[in-house]
Amino acid sequence: MAKGENIEVNGIYYNLVEKAKAAEVTVNPEGYHYESIIVPESIEYEGVTYTVEAISDYAFANCNNIKTISIPNTITHIGTGAFQSSRGLTDIVIPNSVKDIGIYAFFECKGLKSATIGNGVSLLSDYLFSRCDNLESISLGNGILNIGRDVFYRCDNLKSVYISDLESWFNIDFKDYALFSDYHLFLNGVEIKELVIPTSIKLIPDNVFSGCSGLTSIIFHDNITSIESGAFRDCYGLTSINIPSSVTSIGSGAFLNCSGLTSINIPNSVTSIGRNAFQNCGLTSIDIPNSITSIESYTFKNCNNLVKATIPNSVTYIGESAFSDCSSLQTVNLPNSINEIWECAFQNCSSLTTIDIPNSISLLRHGVFWGCVNLQSVTLPNNLVSINESLFEGCRNLASITIPQSIRYIWNSAFRGCESLVSVTLPDGIEEIHQHAFSGCSGLLSISIPESVGYIRSYVFNNCSSLNTIIIPEISIIENGAFDNCKELTDFYCYSHNVPTTWCDFSGSFIEYATLHVPETSIEKYKNVEPWRRFKNIVALTEKDPKPTGIMAVEVVDKENGIIYDLSGCRVDQPSKGIFIMRGKKIVMKSNHL
């Protein structure tokens, strides 16, 4: 509207547009101090009638005395910040004639309790009711199609939303993750608790019912093809869902935070489930259909009541934190189809006691079982190359772990805090064991580091308070803290002819009471170098001393008392030199007899 002369009629100021015979309500230079304002449909000025068609930018901004205002059906436009910070305003009705409302129009109207938007408005503009923290209810017209940014930001008391047409509600493009939070939706004055999806709707749009806590059930028809991202996020009143076989996809966060949702049926028609889809739900069990090939990140994270998860052999990938913090999870099957499990997938699954990892898996990312405090035994797949960072960190009841010969790297904190781990067999081909790998394994009694390891990293066996025997190969460097606080240390077998460079001073390991075993020709070297010189005894290695083979707790037995197998499990009738298995234990064959 092109603005012209500024005039005052009956206490209200207007801009006049002579050509159009139109008037726009504008700012009073001294402010509006009335409690009630009635904007007329038209005004007379100098014998000419002007239709009042707009309320200008900031026209009633900061007018704290205004409690009510009547807007006529002739108004088509309400400007930016028109009522901004008018803290006395208690309710507002926008007539159907209004086509657009500017940003911040009702920003910080602290006294506003109810608002009605007419059918003519298609866009709820940015920050429209932002910080109206006493707003309790709003009625939305059928014409709304788009939602701006933070329209209802900090409207924490907004609990009731009224609409008159459900199909129109599905037409709204909800840009933010949720327009409202923790609200009740009313259709023609009646609260929607059992939602019946209209048959005309083929797709449940993004965030369309996000935050609708009053919903208790949903009835889908058979023409629905997709449930989009955030569609039912924060609908914590939902208890069970039966998804029809017409649905092919469930979007990210579709049922996120539905804490009351205890059961859901997902049909084989569903080929994709987005990340966070069921995070923080109350599910007790889940059967993933065999149409699914991947379980995306955070899909079932923090489903605290989830006891059992059935994964089909169609799944090849489990994403980051997919089942993390499922504290009641006791049973999960990992089929042979899985190739990769990503970061923290089962982190803090504190009820998980055992898990079989299939040989199909070639990659376990860091922290997959971090904090599974009741996990007791694990067998790792044969083609795994690395045990990644924090893979079993904090698994304090882990007593048995089988490390395959394929392992070349054990990364930072892989077994840190595994207090129940008494023994571990390190494969002969292992190349690197990184910082804190076994730190805090207070039940570990002995360790033999294979000859393939070049140097020992920082804090690898720090705080292994029960460790009494350490065997290391020809090695060049031992980094700081590697064997600190190994309080029960009695024997340290070091096969290095040259004294290893070390920044480890064995702090808290009481080496003054321990024996160091070194090559006979190197005894004098060790006696003259810190910290080695502080060992109580420094003696020569003998043939009977344990070797750095990587084999722990080797038992030498009479071969006549048992059948001998090689490390692959094949029976051996005439064993030669090497390492074999008898009665479930590893034995060393030094010649053709034990």
MIGU-632727 format. One record per residue (C-alpha): x, y, z. Coordinates in steps of 0.1 Angstrom, whole numbers, padded with zeros to 4 digits, always signed. Layout:
// residues N
XYZ...
***
This chain:
// residues 594
+0000+0000+0000+0015+0033-0011+0014+0056+0019+0002+0092+0018-0011+0117+0043-0010+0108+0081-0041+0118+0100-0059+0110+0133-0096+0100+0135-0112+0092+0169-0079+0086+0186-0065+0063+0160-0038+0074+0135-0039+0064+0098-0019+0067+0067-0042+0075+0038-0039+0063+0002-0059+0089-0017-0060+0071-0050-0072+0038-0035-0094+0054-0010-0077+0032+0016-0064+0037+0051-0037+0020+0071-0037+0021+0109-0003+0035+0120+0017+0045+0150+0004+0071+0175+0034+0094+0181+0025+0096+0218+0014+0059+0220-0020+0043+0224-0031+0043+0261-0066+0028+0257-0075-0005+0273-0098-0014+0244-0094-0005+0207-0120-0010+0180-0105-0006+0145-0134+0006+0122-0141-0009+0087-0139+0027+0073-0133+0063+0083-0145+0096+0070-0120+0124+0064-0128+0157+0047-0159+0142+0032-0141+0112+0017-0147+0076+0029-0116+0054+0033-0117+0017+0038-0093+0005+0066-0073-0022+0049-0041-0026+0069-0023-0023+0102+0012-0009+0096+0045-0020+0110+0048-0015+0148+0014+0003+0148+0006-0009+0184+0041-0020+0195+0048-0015+0232+0013-0004+0239+0010-0021+0273-0024-0007+0282-0042-0023+0254-0061-0054+0266-0085-0061+0237-0085-0050+0201-0112-0056+0175-0100-0061+0139-0126-0056+0111-0131-0079+0081-0117-0052+0058-0081-0057+0071-0060-0077+0046-0025-0070+0060-0009-0068+0095+0026-0055+0094+0059-0065+0110+0059-0061+0148+0024-0046+0147+0016-0057+0183+0051-0065+0195+0057-0063+0232+0021-0051+0239+0021-0070+0272-0015-0061+0283-0031-0078+0252-0050-0109+0264-0066-0123+0232-0066-0116+0195-0089-0127+0167-0075-0124+0131-0104-0122+0107-0107-0143+0075-0100-0112+0054-0063-0110+0066-0040-0126+0040-0006-0120+0056+0009-0112+0089+0044-0098+0092+0072-0113+0113+0073-0105+0150+0037-0093+0149+0029-0106+0184+0064-0111+0197+0066-0109+0235+0030-0102+0240+0034-0116+0275-0003-0113+0286-0017-0130+0255-0037-0161+0264-0055-0170+0232-0053-0163+0195-0074-0171+0165-0060-0171+0130-0085-0168+0101-0088-0189+0070-0071-0163+0048-0037-0166+0063-0014-0191+0044+0019-0184+0062+0026-0182+0099+0056-0159+0097+0089-0160+0116+0086-0154+0154+0049-0146+0151+0041-0155+0187+0076-0161+0199+0080-0155+0237+0043-0153+0243+0049-0173+0274+0013-0172+0287-0003-0182+0255-0026-0212+0263-0046-0219+0232-0047-0211+0195-0072-0217+0167-0057-0221+0132-0075-0215+0100-0078-0239+0071-0057-0219+0048-0023-0223+0065+0003-0240+0043+0037-0228+0056+0053-0223+0090+0081-0198+0096+0110-0200+0121+0103-0203+0158+0066-0192+0154+0058-0204+0189+0093-0203+0205+0091-0202+0243+0053-0205+0243+0057-0231+0271+0021-0229+0282+0005-0235+0248-0014-0267+0254-0045-0265+0232-0046-0262+0194-0080-0260+0176-0086-0268+0139-0118-0273+0119-0105-0294+0090-0081-0324+0095-0072-0327+0058-0061-0291+0058-0038-0299+0088-0020-0325+0067-0013-0298+0040+0008-0277+0064+0046-0277+0057+0061-0279+0091+0096-0266+0086+0108-0268+0122+0111-0302+0140+0079-0293+0158+0055-0264+0157+0043-0271+0192+0054-0293+0221+0032-0313+0245-0001-0301+0231-0036-0314+0226-0052-0311+0192-0090-0304+0189-0111-0309+0158-0142-0289+0158-0140-0285+0196-0134-0322+0203-0100-0335+0213-0084-0360+0189-0073-0390+0210-0079-0417+0185-0065-0404+0152-0082-0417+0121-0061-0408+0091-0084-0395+0063-0085-0418+0032-0073-0389+0010-0040-0388+0027-0013-0410+0011+0017-0397+0030+0021-0387+0067+0041-0354+0064+0072-0343+0084+0064-0333+0120+0026-0332+0113+0017-0344+0148+0050-0339+0165+0044-0330+0202+0007-0340+0202+0008-0357+0236-0030-0362+0237-0029-0389+0209-0034-0424+0223-0040-0444+0191-0037-0441+0153-0058-0459+0127-0040-0460+0094-0058-0469+0061-0042-0492+0035-0033-0464+0011-0006-0449+0033+0028-0453+0017+0051-0434+0039+0055-0420+0075+0078-0391+0072+0104-0377+0095+0092-0366+0130+0056-0374+0121+0047-0386+0156+0076-0373+0175+0070-0367+0212+0035-0383+0211+0041-0400+0244+0004-0410+0249+0007-0435+0221+0008-0471+0233+0007-0494+0203+0010-0490+0165+0000-0513+0137+0015-0501+0105-0003-0512+0073+0014-0533+0046+0011-0504+0022+0038-0484+0040+0073-0487+0025+0093-0462+0046+0094-0448+0081+0113-0415+0083+0139-0403+0108+0126-0396+0142+0091-0407+0131+0082-0420+0166+0111-0404+0186+0104-0399+0223+0071-0419+0222+0078-0431+0257+0044-0448+0261+0048-0468+0229+0053-0504+0240+0045-0524+0208+0047-0518+0171+0041-0540+0141+0063-0533+0112+0053-0552+0080+0076-0566+0054+0066-0539+0030+0088-0514+0049+0122-0512+0032+0137-0483+0052+0136-0471+0087+0153-0437+0094+0177-0428+0121+0162-0420+0156+0129-0435+0143+0121-0452+0177+0146-0436+0200+0134-0432+0236+0103-0453+0230+0089-0478+0256+0091-0508+0233+0096-0542+0250+0105-0562+0219+0111-0555+0183+0109-0578+0152+0127-0561+0123+0112-0573+0090+0134-0591+0065+0128-0563+0040+0152-0541+0060+0189-0541+0050+0203-0516+0075+0195-0504+0110+0203-0467+0110+0220-0446+0137+0201-0442+0170+0171-0461+0157+0163-0478+0190+0186-0458+0213+0175-0455+0249+0146-0479+0246+0150-0487+0282+0122-0514+0283+0135-0533+0252+0143-0569+0262+0146-0586+0229+0155-0575+0194+0152-0599+0164+0174-0589+0135+0167-0607+0101+0195-0620+0079+0187-0593+0054+0205-0567+0076+0241-0560+0066+0248-0529+0087+0240-0516+0122+0245-0479+0126+0260-0457+0153+0243-0461+0187+0215-0481+0171+0207-0499+0204+0228-0479+0228+0214-0473+0264+0188-0501+0260+0194-0511+0296+0169-0540+0296+0181-0557+0264+0190-0593+0272+0187-0610+0238+0199-0598+0204+0208-0621+0175+0234-0610+0150+0229-0628+0117+0256-0639+0093+0245-0612+0068+0260-0584+0089+0292-0569+0077+0297-0538+0099+0286-0526+0133+0293-0489+0139+0302-0467+0169+0286-0475+0202+0258-0496+0187+0252-0515+0219+0268-0491+0244+0255-0493+0279+0232-0523+0272+0237-0533+0308+0215-0564+0308+0233-0580+0279+0253-0610+0292+0265-0628+0261+0266-0621+0224+0277-0642+0194+0294-0621+0167+0293-0638+0133+0323-0643+0111+0307-0622+0084+0315-0591+0104+0348-0574+0093+0344-0541+0112+0334-0533+0147+0337-0496+0152+0348-0480+0185+0327-0484+0216+0303-0510+0202+0299-0527+0236+0312-0499+0258+0297-0500+0293+0279-0534+0288+0287-0540+0325+0271-0575+0326+0286-0589+0294+0305-0621+0304+0318-0637+0273+0325-0628+0237+0339-0646+0207+0352-0623+0180+0349-0631+0143+0378-0647+0125+0384-0620+0099+0385-0590+0122+0417-0570+0119+0413-0544+0146+0398-0543+0180+0388-0506+0179+0388-0479+0206+0368-0486+0238+0352-0517+0221+0347-0534+0255+0356-0505+0278+0338-0507+0312+0326-0543+0306+0335-0551+0342+0321-0586+0342+0337-0597+0310+0356-0629+0320+0362-0645+0287+0373-0631+0253+0385-0651+0223+0408-0629+0202+0413-0644+0167+0446-0648+0149+0435-0622+0124+0438-0594+0148+0467-0570+0141+0457-0539+0162+0442-0533+0196+0433-0496+0199+0429-0472+0227+0410-0484+0258+0397-0515+0240+0394-0535+0273+0398-0507+0298+0381-0514+0331+0374-0551+0323+0379-0560+0359+0369-0597+0356+0392-0605+0328+0417-0630+0343+0436-0640+0312+0438-0630+0276+0455-0646+0246+0472-0622+0223+0477-0636+0188+0512-0639+0175+0507-0617+0145+0495-0587+0165+0515-0555+0156+0502-0527+0178+0486-0524+0213+0476-0488+0219+0472-0466+0250+0451-0478+0279+0441-0510+0260+0440-0531+0292+0442-0503+0317+0422-0511+0349+0419-0548+0342+0423-0555+0378+0417-0592+0376+0444-0599+0349+0471-0622+0364+0496-0625+0336+0503-0611+0302+0526-0623+0274+0532-0598+0246+0540-0615+0212+0573-0609+0193+0554-0592+0165+0548-0561+0188+0574-0535+0182+0569-0512+0212+0546-0508+0242+0523-0478+0243+0514-0455+0272+0493-0469+0301+0486-0501+0283+0485-0522+0315+0482-0493+0339+0462-0502+0371+0462-0539+0364+0465-0544+0402+0466-0583+0401+0491-0586+0374+0520-0607+0387+0537-0619+0356+0547-0599+0325+0565-0613+0295+0577-0590+0267+0598-0597+0236+0628-0580+0220+0614-0545+0222+0628-0510+0218+0604-0486+0236+0581-0487+0266+0561-0455+0269+0551-0438+0301+0528-0454+0326+0527-0487+0306+0530-0508+0338+0522-0484+0366+0502-0496+0396+0507-0533+0389+0508-0539+0426+0512-0577+0426+0541-0578+0401+0565-0605+0410+0582-0615+0377+0590-0594+0347+0605-0614+0317+0622-0591+0292+0638-0607+0261+0654-0575+0249+0692-0578+0247+0694-0540+0244+0678-0522+0273+0645-0507+0261+0641-0470+0261+0614-0463+0287+0595-0435+0302+0577-0459+0324+0590-0458+0360+0567-0486+0372+0551-0462+0397+0531-0481+0423+0542-0515+0410+0567-0522+0439+0595-0534+0416+0618-0532+0446+0603-0566+0456+0601-0581+0421+0625-0601+0399+0636-0590+0364+0645-0618+0340+0668-0607+0311+0693-0622+0287+0724-0633+0306+0747-0612+0285+0726-0580+0293+0723-0583+0331+0749-0556+0338+0733-0532+0313+0700-0534+0331+0717-0530+0365+0730-0496+0354+0698-0481+0339+0667-0466+0355+0641-0479+0363+0654-0514+0357+0681-0512+0383+0655-0508+0410+0642-0544+0407+0651-0565+0437+0666-0592+0416+0679-0592+0381+0686-0627+0369+0693-0645+0336+0665-0660+0315+0665-0698+0313+0650-0723+0289+0622-0730+0313+0611-0694+0315+0579-0685+0297+0583-0671+0262+0566-0641+0245+0544-0663+0223+0512-0644+0231+0499-0676+0246+0486-0672+0282+0485-0698+0309+0502-0725+0288+0499-0759+0305+0523-0787+0298+0506-0821+0302+0511-0858+0294+0500-0864+0259+0490-0899+0267+0461-0886+0287+0443-0868+0259+0437-0862+0222+0458-0834+0206+0443-0808+0182+0459-0780+0162+0448-0744+0166+0422-0749+0138+0406-0777+0158+0419-0806+0136+0431-0837+0153+0468-0843+0152+0481-0879+0158+0518-0872+0155+0524-0836+0167+0558-0820+0161+0570-0787+0176+0545-0760+0181+0514-0750+0200+0484-0773+0202+0452-0779+0222+0446-0807+0246+0415-0811+0268+0405-0775+0259+0438-0760+0269+0468-0747+0249+0500-0768+0252+0535-0763+0239+0552-0791+0220+0590-0787+0221+0598-0818+0201+0579-0850+0191+0570-0854+0227+0557-0829+0253
***
